[in-house]
C-alpha cells in the first residue's frame, strides 16, 4: 500500500522566523503552521542548507492537520 507523500517546504529568515511554508491553511501564519506540524509530526522534519527545512508526510496526515486547524476553537 503506497500512500501519497507530501513534502512541506519551510524557509526561515536569518533571525529564525518562518517566512514561507507550503501547504499552509489561509487562516494560519507561517509560524503557526510550522508550530502545528512541529508539534504533530516533528519527527518527520529535516533541516536543509540555507535556512530551509522540510517535513515529509502522507497526504492524509497533512489534510487531517488542516481539518483540525479549521475547527472553531
N, CA and C atoms as an extended XYZ file, in Angstrom:
219
Properties=species:S:1:pos:R:3:atomname:S:1:resname:S:1:resid:I:1 pbc="F F F"
N         0.851       -1.178        0.000 N   UNK     1
C         0.000        0.000        0.000 CA  UNK     1
C         0.894        1.237        0.000 C   UNK     1
N         0.741        2.089       -0.988 N   UNK     2
C         1.602        3.245       -1.149 CA  UNK     2
C         0.774        4.513       -1.004 C   UNK     2
N         0.927        5.209        0.121 N   UNK     3
C         0.181        6.449        0.307 CA  UNK     3
C         0.958        7.589       -0.331 C   UNK     3
N         0.240        8.559       -0.821 N   UNK     4
C         0.865        9.700       -1.467 CA  UNK     4
C         1.634       10.529       -0.436 C   UNK     4
N         2.874       10.818       -0.736 N   UNK     5
C         3.722       11.602        0.155 CA  UNK     5
C         3.723       13.068       -0.271 C   UNK     5
N         3.820       13.948        0.722 N   UNK     6
C         3.882       15.385        0.501 CA  UNK     6
C         5.130       15.900        1.192 C   UNK     6
N         5.855       16.781        0.518 N   UNK     7
C         6.987       17.441        1.148 CA  UNK     7
C         6.574       18.883        1.398 C   UNK     7
N         6.523       19.258        2.671 N   UNK     8
C         6.174       20.617        3.075 CA  UNK     8
C         7.492       21.365        3.268 C   UNK     8
N         7.742       22.330        2.372 N   UNK     9
C         8.982       23.100        2.400 CA  UNK     9
C         8.834       24.305        3.320 C   UNK     9
N         9.895       24.588        4.076 N   UNK    10
C         9.920       25.715        5.016 CA  UNK    10
C        11.136       26.577        4.692 C   UNK    10
N        10.928       27.907        4.710 N   UNK    11
C        12.044       28.851        4.572 CA  UNK    11
C        12.070       29.742        5.797 C   UNK    11
N        13.281       29.973        6.308 N   UNK    12
C        13.468       30.781        7.502 CA  UNK    12
C        14.229       32.065        7.178 C   UNK    12
N        13.915       33.126        7.914 N   UNK    13
C        14.688       34.364        7.856 CA  UNK    13
C        15.978       34.137        8.650 C   UNK    13
N        16.990       34.994        8.470 N   UNK    14
C        18.227       34.841        9.234 CA  UNK    14
C        18.013       34.840       10.755 C   UNK    14
N        16.941       35.486       11.227 N   UNK    15
C        16.672       35.514       12.668 CA  UNK    15
C        15.895       34.288       13.146 C   UNK    15
N        15.612       33.339       12.258 N   UNK    16
C        14.920       32.109       12.625 CA  UNK    16
C        13.418       32.136       12.435 C   UNK    16
N        12.858       33.285       12.057 N   UNK    17
C        11.413       33.399       11.827 CA  UNK    17
C        11.032       32.644       10.553 C   UNK    17
N         9.909       31.959       10.596 N   UNK    18
C         9.409       31.253        9.413 CA  UNK    18
C         8.828       32.296        8.453 C   UNK    18
N         9.354       32.353        7.241 N   UNK    19
C         8.858       33.342        6.285 CA  UNK    19
C         8.016       32.717        5.179 C   UNK    19
N         8.172       31.415        4.981 N   UNK    20
C         7.377       30.752        3.947 CA  UNK    20
C         7.281       29.271        4.283 C   UNK    20
N         6.076       28.708        4.084 N   UNK    21
C         5.874       27.273        4.316 CA  UNK    21
C         4.747       26.810        3.399 C   UNK    21
N         4.947       25.694        2.747 N   UNK    22
C         3.944       25.204        1.796 CA  UNK    22
C         2.793       24.492        2.498 C   UNK    22
N         1.708       24.308        1.772 N   UNK    23
C         0.501       23.618        2.261 CA  UNK    23
C        -0.198       24.359        3.398 C   UNK    23
N         0.127       25.626        3.618 N   UNK    24
C        -0.383       26.378        4.769 CA  UNK    24
C        -1.846       26.761        4.583 C   UNK    24
N        -2.684       26.465        5.597 N   UNK    25
C        -4.067       26.939        5.568 CA  UNK    25
C        -4.076       28.478        5.625 C   UNK    25
N        -5.001       29.096        4.925 N   UNK    26
C        -5.045       30.561        4.808 CA  UNK    26
C        -5.175       31.272        6.152 C   UNK    26
N        -5.853       30.643        7.106 N   UNK    27
C        -6.092       31.346        8.375 CA  UNK    27
C        -4.899       31.311        9.328 C   UNK    27
N        -3.864       30.545        9.002 N   UNK    28
C        -2.693       30.445        9.862 CA  UNK    28
C        -1.521       31.233        9.290 C   UNK    28
N        -0.720       31.803       10.192 N   UNK    29
C         0.524       32.443        9.765 CA  UNK    29
C         1.537       31.341        9.462 C   UNK    29
N         2.612       31.676        8.755 N   UNK    30
C         3.640       30.649        8.523 CA  UNK    30
C         4.165       30.038        9.825 C   UNK    30
N         4.372       30.853       10.842 N   UNK    31
C         4.872       30.342       12.124 CA  UNK    31
C         3.855       29.426       12.791 C   UNK    31
N         2.575       29.783       12.745 N   UNK    32
C         1.539       28.935       13.348 CA  UNK    32
C         1.486       27.565       12.669 C   UNK    32
N         1.562       27.531       11.336 N   UNK    33
C         1.515       26.261       10.606 CA  UNK    33
C         2.757       25.429       10.921 C   UNK    33
N         3.919       26.069       10.996 N   UNK    34
C         5.143       25.368       11.372 CA  UNK    34
C         4.997       24.763       12.764 C   UNK    34
N         4.404       25.518       13.690 N   UNK    35
C         4.205       25.019       15.056 CA  UNK    35
C         3.274       23.804       15.085 C   UNK    35
N         2.204       23.841       14.282 N   UNK    36
C         1.289       22.697       14.202 CA  UNK    36
C         2.043       21.459       13.711 C   UNK    36
N         2.772       21.631       12.618 N   UNK    37
C         3.499       20.488       12.058 CA  UNK    37
C         4.599       20.004       13.000 C   UNK    37
N         5.287       20.925       13.647 N   UNK    38
C         6.350       20.538       14.584 CA  UNK    38
C         5.790       19.750       15.757 C   UNK    38
N         4.639       20.180       16.259 N   UNK    39
C         4.017       19.509       17.394 CA  UNK    39
C         3.487       18.139       17.011 C   UNK    39
N         2.819       18.064       15.871 N   UNK    40
C         2.142       16.828       15.479 CA  UNK    40
C         3.029       15.851       14.704 C   UNK    40
N         4.042       16.365       14.011 N   UNK    41
C         4.852       15.496       13.148 CA  UNK    41
C         6.318       15.913       13.148 C   UNK    41
N         6.797       16.358       14.280 N   UNK    42
C         8.163       16.857       14.372 CA  UNK    42
C         9.230       15.866       13.955 C   UNK    42
N         8.957       14.585       14.135 N   UNK    43
C         9.950       13.567       13.780 CA  UNK    43
C        10.162       13.456       12.269 C   UNK    43
N         9.264       14.033       11.482 N   UNK    44
C         9.402       13.973       10.022 CA  UNK    44
C        10.147       15.175        9.457 C   UNK    44
N        10.534       16.118       10.325 N   UNK    45
C        11.211       17.338        9.876 CA  UNK    45
C        12.696       17.080        9.662 C   UNK    45
N        13.223       17.629        8.569 N   UNK    46
C        14.653       17.557        8.290 CA  UNK    46
C        15.155       18.954        7.936 C   UNK    46
N        16.154       19.451        8.660 N   UNK    47
C        16.738       20.747        8.295 CA  UNK    47
C        17.543       20.611        7.004 C   UNK    47
N        17.530       21.656        6.217 N   UNK    48
C        18.290       21.708        4.973 CA  UNK    48
C        19.209       22.928        5.014 C   UNK    48
N        20.076       23.052        4.049 N   UNK    49
C        21.007       24.177        3.987 CA  UNK    49
C        20.284       25.481        3.629 C   UNK    49
N        20.945       26.586        3.924 N   UNK    50
C        20.500       27.924        3.529 CA  UNK    50
C        19.151       28.330        4.111 C   UNK    50
N        18.924       28.015        5.395 N   UNK    51
C        17.716       28.469        6.059 CA  UNK    51
C        16.447       27.803        5.580 C   UNK    51
N        16.552       26.536        5.230 N   UNK    52
C        15.391       25.803        4.744 CA  UNK    52
C        15.219       24.515        5.536 C   UNK    52
N        14.054       23.922        5.421 N   UNK    53
C        13.770       22.636        6.027 CA  UNK    53
C        12.588       22.005        5.329 C   UNK    53
N        12.290       20.765        5.680 N   UNK    54
C        11.181       20.071        5.032 CA  UNK    54
C        10.583       19.021        5.964 C   UNK    54
N         9.265       18.935        5.913 N   UNK    55
C         8.530       17.845        6.547 CA  UNK    55
C         8.133       16.895        5.431 C   UNK    55
N         8.310       15.593        5.613 N   UNK    56
C         7.859       14.585        4.642 CA  UNK    56
C         6.709       13.840        5.303 C   UNK    56
N         5.495       14.037        4.769 N   UNK    57
C         4.285       13.498        5.390 CA  UNK    57
C         3.392       12.824        4.360 C   UNK    57
N         2.521       11.956        4.841 N   UNK    58
C         1.480       11.392        3.983 CA  UNK    58
C         0.450       12.486        3.708 C   UNK    58
N        -0.093       12.507        2.510 N   UNK    59
C        -1.116       13.499        2.139 CA  UNK    59
C        -2.267       13.477        3.145 C   UNK    59
N        -2.672       12.290        3.588 N   UNK    60
C        -3.783       12.171        4.540 CA  UNK    60
C        -3.465       12.888        5.853 C   UNK    60
N        -2.214       12.814        6.300 N   UNK    61
C        -1.831       13.489        7.539 CA  UNK    61
C        -1.912       15.001        7.379 C   UNK    61
N        -1.417       15.523        6.268 N   UNK    62
C        -1.477       16.971        6.013 CA  UNK    62
C        -2.930       17.434        6.003 C   UNK    62
N        -3.789       16.696        5.315 N   UNK    63
C        -5.203       17.072        5.245 CA  UNK    63
C        -5.854       17.005        6.632 C   UNK    63
N        -5.479       16.014        7.434 N   UNK    64
C        -6.025       15.908        8.797 CA  UNK    64
C        -5.601       17.100        9.646 C   UNK    64
N        -4.341       17.518        9.544 N   UNK    65
C        -3.862       18.676       10.299 CA  UNK    65
C        -4.592       19.940        9.858 C   UNK    65
N        -4.848       20.063        8.568 N   UNK    66
C        -5.587       21.224        8.057 CA  UNK    66
C        -7.004       21.235        8.609 C   UNK    66
N        -7.655       20.064        8.655 N   UNK    67
C        -9.015       19.964        9.195 CA  UNK    67
C        -9.040       20.356       10.660 C   UNK    67
N        -8.060       19.897       11.417 N   UNK    68
C        -8.000       20.218       12.851 CA  UNK    68
C        -7.859       21.711       13.078 C   UNK    68
N        -7.067       22.389       12.258 N   UNK    69
C        -6.870       23.832       12.442 CA  UNK    69
C        -8.070       24.630       11.954 C   UNK    69
N        -8.922       24.022       11.131 N   UNK    70
C       -10.096       24.720       10.604 CA  UNK    70
C       -11.251       24.719       11.601 C   UNK    70
N       -11.180       23.834       12.585 N   UNK    71
C       -12.279       23.747       13.570 CA  UNK    71
C       -12.335       25.011       14.412 C   UNK    71
N       -13.530       25.518       14.669 N   UNK    72
C       -13.627       26.673       15.560 CA  UNK    72
C       -13.206       26.280       16.967 C   UNK    72
N       -12.481       27.147       17.607 N   UNK    73
C       -11.992       26.783       18.908 CA  UNK    73
C       -12.073       27.897       19.832 C   UNK    73
